[in-house]
């Protein structure tokens, strides 16, 4: 139990004992899990359960790893770790992969709780010890050993042995005074084998991660965008931006962790590479001191150029008028498309003719009529009369040349 990750699951339905949350802890090396039902997730409650439930049985850990929850980052929890000589570490914000071991166990624990308590959800805390027992006696993929063997030096005697008997490869406890020495040798060999399997599993997981990752390395002084999906009350989440920036990278803390300075107050945080994107601008904009940059602040100056109208009394064509920012103007150039095959005899010069259709609609047609073109146009007019329901003698269809 040298390095232990901890986390809190919940809230669940309140049980008869008054519990609503589950405090989860696990040893990184042996994969030995611990789960405690607690009434709340306050810092005092979490610290008391860890001291009385885990540290009193297995001894104090060297390192305690958690997320950045308020209960784990409180002064009370920090004081407990300082007195017990425990080094407290935490994950980067919004990056649960940094605590993947306990997060994966949380999913397994939630699945087993749902199976056992789907019909009676008010007594889920009674089933926690029964769920932990098969997990402790199951062979882990990374170590190729059971947590019980690595923690206790022996396999757990499970109810399955009563029905199916012992496994043939299960070793009996050696009698006599050589038991302690043989137990120590067995633990040493099991730990050595587990370390080899953990190293192989780490290389395999890194290789699989590198296949799909698209991250890049950043350098000190580089500008980046930071993903920070914070929701504010009264604002629509779909219309709110989840990226903050540009932010300046101060240093590289680890292989994929960087210390970043967030605008506008210069707060320094450690972030994972997955939460950053390169900034394509030229330089970091300057902000007034004591001024909080917010896109919703009406007093904030828009970084885009302003579109100003020319001053009164001056003509845009006058050379004496002051030069201002020119606004965007729609192009007047028309799209020139080739005519369809049925109108290939029609040439399109600058002349205009009016074509009145039954129903009152007027269409401006630019064309130059030839003999063949006139016959084609006459056929089109006859077709349009039937299309718009123009009976002969009611609403005339005529051409003004």
Order of alpha helices (4+ residues) and beta strands (2+ residues): beta-beta-beta-alpha-beta-alpha-beta-alpha-alpha-alpha-alpha-alpha-beta-beta-beta-beta-beta-beta-beta-alpha-beta
